Amino acid sequence: MDKVGNSVYNIIEVVGSSSRGWEEAAKIAVETASNKLTNLRIAEVLEMDAKLAEGKIAVYRVKVRLSFKNEVEPETL
């Protein structure tokens, strides 16, 4: 069996938040996840919203879908 290109990926969703903006919120989400997860491959922004206070944006929030390569070889699953 040709093993080249065979791989399995896990997908999780995380939410990052920032008082500075959506881009910073996404960056925080990815960087925080990368502290515990290895082999992160793709970050996809799913949703953006903002928490309001007194009619102004107080916190920017971003839901991010992350994929990371599974450490277990597919043939052992």
N, CA and C atoms as a LAMMPS dump frame, in Angstrom:
ITEM: TIMESTEP
0
ITEM: NUMBER OF ATOMS
231
ITEM: BOX BOUNDS ff ff ff
-5.0000000000000000e+02 5.0000000000000000e+02
-5.0000000000000000e+02 5.0000000000000000e+02
-5.0000000000000000e+02 5.0000000000000000e+02
ITEM: ATOMS id mol type element x y z
1 1 1 N 0.85 -1.189 0
2 1 2 C 0 0 0
3 1 3 C 0.886 1.24 0
4 2 1 N 0.596 2.186 -0.855
5 2 2 C 1.347 3.423 -0.937
6 2 3 C 0.935 4.32 0.224
7 3 1 N 1.874 4.696 1.091
8 3 2 C 1.571 5.5 2.267
9 3 3 C 1.694 6.994 2.021
10 4 1 N 2.205 7.396 0.874
11 4 2 C 2.371 8.81 0.576
12 4 3 C 1.007 9.474 0.457
13 5 1 N 0.802 10.562 1.191
14 5 2 C -0.45 11.304 1.109
15 5 3 C -1.541 10.809 2.03
16 6 1 N -1.35 9.665 2.675
17 6 2 C -2.349 9.168 3.605
18 6 3 C -2.167 9.872 4.938
19 7 1 N -3.222 10.495 5.419
20 7 2 C -3.162 11.143 6.716
21 7 3 C -4.561 11.347 7.264
22 8 1 N -4.62 11.558 8.563
23 8 2 C -5.879 11.789 9.262
24 8 3 C -5.737 13.099 10.034
25 9 1 N -6.776 13.919 9.98
26 9 2 C -6.749 15.202 10.672
27 9 3 C -7.902 15.28 11.66
28 10 1 N -7.646 15.898 12.807
29 10 2 C -8.687 16.209 13.78
30 10 3 C -9.122 17.65 13.548
31 11 1 N -10.366 17.951 13.897
32 11 2 C -10.884 19.305 13.764
33 11 3 C -11.524 19.709 15.085
34 12 1 N -11.167 20.91 15.547
35 12 2 C -11.804 21.47 16.739
36 12 3 C -12.208 22.901 16.444
37 13 1 N -13.087 23.435 17.264
38 13 2 C -13.457 24.839 17.166
39 13 3 C -13.09 25.527 18.468
40 14 1 N -12.512 26.702 18.351
41 14 2 C -12.134 27.507 19.51
42 14 3 C -12.634 28.928 19.295
43 15 1 N -12.775 29.665 20.378
44 15 2 C -13.197 31.063 20.311
45 15 3 C -12.118 31.916 20.954
46 16 1 N -11.657 32.911 20.207
47 16 2 C -10.691 33.874 20.739
48 16 3 C -11.375 35.212 20.915
49 17 1 N -10.881 35.995 21.868
50 17 2 C -11.463 37.317 22.084
51 17 3 C -10.36 38.344 22.306
52 18 1 N -10.679 39.58 21.955
53 18 2 C -9.715 40.666 22.078
54 18 3 C -10.462 41.981 22.161
55 19 1 N -9.899 42.921 22.865
56 19 2 C -10.48 44.263 22.896
57 19 3 C -9.984 45.099 21.727
58 20 1 N -9.025 44.577 20.934
59 20 2 C -8.413 45.331 19.839
60 20 3 C -9.065 45.116 18.474
61 21 1 N -9.569 43.893 18.219
62 21 2 C -10.172 43.655 16.911
63 21 3 C -10.299 42.18 16.602
64 22 1 N -10.999 41.89 15.484
65 22 2 C -11.239 40.498 15.105
66 22 3 C -9.953 39.789 14.712
67 23 1 N -9.06 40.479 14.024
68 23 2 C -7.792 39.852 13.626
69 23 3 C -6.987 39.429 14.85
70 24 1 N -6.938 40.285 15.841
71 24 2 C -6.227 39.957 17.09
72 24 3 C -6.918 38.797 17.815
73 25 1 N -8.249 38.762 17.794
74 25 2 C -8.993 37.666 18.42
75 25 3 C -8.665 36.342 17.76
76 26 1 N -8.58 36.319 16.423
77 26 2 C -8.23 35.092 15.698
78 26 3 C -6.801 34.672 16.031
79 27 1 N -5.902 35.62 16.085
80 27 2 C -4.502 35.339 16.419
81 27 3 C -4.392 34.732 17.815
82 28 1 N -5.116 35.284 18.757
83 28 2 C -5.107 34.762 20.129
84 28 3 C -5.649 33.341 20.163
85 29 1 N -6.722 33.075 19.43
86 29 2 C -7.307 31.73 19.399
87 29 3 C -6.295 30.708 18.892
88 30 1 N -5.625 31.04 17.783
89 30 2 C -4.661 30.11 17.19
90 30 3 C -3.437 29.941 18.097
91 31 1 N -2.902 31.028 18.597
92 31 2 C -1.701 30.942 19.438
93 31 3 C -1.96 30.187 20.731
94 32 1 N -3.12 30.401 21.323
95 32 2 C -3.449 29.694 22.556
96 32 3 C -3.613 28.202 22.296
97 33 1 N -4.305 27.853 21.213
98 33 2 C -4.476 26.435 20.865
99 33 3 C -3.133 25.785 20.573
100 34 1 N -2.227 26.52 19.95
101 34 2 C -0.931 25.938 19.583
102 34 3 C -0.054 25.656 20.798
103 35 1 N -0.411 26.205 21.946
104 35 2 C 0.326 25.884 23.182
105 35 3 C 0.104 24.442 23.614
106 36 1 N -1.033 23.869 23.252
107 36 2 C -1.382 22.499 23.661
108 36 3 C -1.427 21.515 22.497
109 37 1 N -1.666 21.998 21.29
110 37 2 C -1.815 21.127 20.126
111 37 3 C -0.598 21.234 19.217
112 38 1 N -0.242 20.112 18.604
113 38 2 C 0.867 20.127 17.657
114 38 3 C 0.335 19.866 16.247
115 39 1 N 1.124 20.173 15.281
116 39 2 C 0.809 19.925 13.877
117 39 3 C -0.443 20.649 13.389
118 40 1 N -0.682 21.865 13.9
119 40 2 C -1.798 22.651 13.382
120 40 3 C -1.56 22.932 11.908
121 41 1 N -2.613 22.79 11.083
122 41 2 C -2.467 22.943 9.633
123 41 3 C -3.296 24.08 9.057
124 42 1 N -4.559 24.168 9.44
125 42 2 C -5.474 25.136 8.838
126 42 3 C -6.278 25.832 9.936
127 43 1 N -6.477 27.139 9.786
128 43 2 C -7.367 27.912 10.653
129 43 3 C -8.415 28.559 9.76
130 44 1 N -9.667 28.275 10.048
131 44 2 C -10.77 28.811 9.24
132 44 3 C -11.684 29.627 10.149
133 45 1 N -11.846 30.903 9.848
134 45 2 C -12.741 31.744 10.637
135 45 3 C -14.181 31.398 10.267
136 46 1 N -14.952 30.989 11.268
137 46 2 C -16.345 30.588 11.039
138 46 3 C -17.323 31.716 11.323
139 47 1 N -17.101 32.412 12.427
140 47 2 C -18.028 33.467 12.836
141 47 3 C -17.257 34.582 13.524
142 48 1 N -17.791 35.777 13.392
143 48 2 C -17.26 36.921 14.121
144 48 3 C -18.436 37.609 14.787
145 49 1 N -18.251 37.991 16.048
146 49 2 C -19.263 38.788 16.718
147 49 3 C -18.571 39.718 17.705
148 50 1 N -19.332 40.54 18.352
149 50 2 C -18.76 41.493 19.296
150 50 3 C -19.68 41.639 20.495
151 51 1 N -19.079 41.738 21.653
152 51 2 C -19.81 42.006 22.887
153 51 3 C -19.874 43.518 23.04
154 52 1 N -21.06 44.03 23.305
155 52 2 C -21.256 45.469 23.404
156 52 3 C -21.382 45.921 24.847
157 53 1 N -20.914 47.127 25.083
158 53 2 C -21.071 47.763 26.394
159 53 3 C -21.311 49.251 26.152
160 54 1 N -22.404 49.744 26.664
161 54 2 C -22.768 51.156 26.527
162 54 3 C -22.789 51.602 25.065
163 55 1 N -23.294 50.734 24.194
164 55 2 C -23.452 51.065 22.793
165 55 3 C -22.18 51.021 21.964
166 56 1 N -21.101 50.495 22.554
167 56 2 C -19.83 50.397 21.838
168 56 3 C -19.293 48.98 21.923
169 57 1 N -18.438 48.628 20.975
170 57 2 C -17.819 47.305 21.015
171 57 3 C -16.812 47.26 22.159
172 58 1 N -17.013 46.285 23.036
173 58 2 C -16.107 46.102 24.171
174 58 3 C -15.138 44.952 23.914
175 59 1 N -15.648 43.888 23.263
176 59 2 C -14.829 42.708 23.008
177 59 3 C -15.181 42.14 21.639
178 60 1 N -14.166 41.905 20.827
179 60 2 C -14.311 41.245 19.53
180 60 3 C -14.106 39.747 19.745
181 61 1 N -14.974 38.936 19.153
182 61 2 C -14.853 37.492 19.308
183 61 3 C -14.871 36.816 17.943
184 62 1 N -14.045 35.777 17.82
185 62 2 C -13.941 35.031 16.571
186 62 3 C -13.983 33.537 16.875
187 63 1 N -14.878 32.829 16.183
188 63 2 C -14.894 31.365 16.276
189 63 3 C -14.042 30.834 15.134
190 64 1 N -13.047 30.002 15.484
191 64 2 C -12.087 29.492 14.511
192 64 3 C -12.122 27.964 14.509
193 65 1 N -12.19 27.377 13.327
194 65 2 C -12.074 25.918 13.179
195 65 3 C -10.613 25.623 12.865
196 66 1 N -10.007 24.769 13.681
197 66 2 C -8.607 24.386 13.499
198 66 3 C -8.51 22.926 13.12
199 67 1 N -7.636 22.629 12.19
200 67 2 C -7.357 21.229 11.882
201 67 3 C -5.9 20.959 12.216
202 68 1 N -5.662 19.761 12.723
203 68 2 C -4.3 19.362 13.057
204 68 3 C -4.115 17.9 12.731
205 69 1 N -2.917 17.584 12.287
206 69 2 C -2.628 16.228 11.852
207 69 3 C -2.639 15.291 13.047
208 70 1 N -3.331 14.175 12.876
209 70 2 C -3.41 13.154 13.92
210 70 3 C -2.072 12.45 14.014
211 71 1 N -1.616 12.237 15.23
212 71 2 C -0.328 11.577 15.449
213 71 3 C -0.391 10.073 15.213
214 72 1 N -1.594 9.495 15.225
215 72 2 C -1.763 8.052 15.052
216 72 3 C -1.868 7.747 13.559
217 73 1 N -1.132 6.794 13.092
218 73 2 C -1.189 6.396 11.682
219 73 3 C -2.556 5.766 11.381
220 74 1 N -3.167 6.084 10.232
221 74 2 C -4.519 5.591 9.909
222 74 3 C -4.651 4.073 9.995
223 75 1 N -3.622 3.345 9.626
224 75 2 C -3.745 1.882 9.642
225 75 3 C -3.806 1.309 11.058
226 76 1 N -3.52 2.143 12.085
227 76 2 C -3.6 1.649 13.46
228 76 3 C -4.913 2.018 14.129
229 77 1 N -5.754 2.774 13.431
230 77 2 C -7.051 3.179 14.017
231 77 3 C -8.011 2.019 14.095
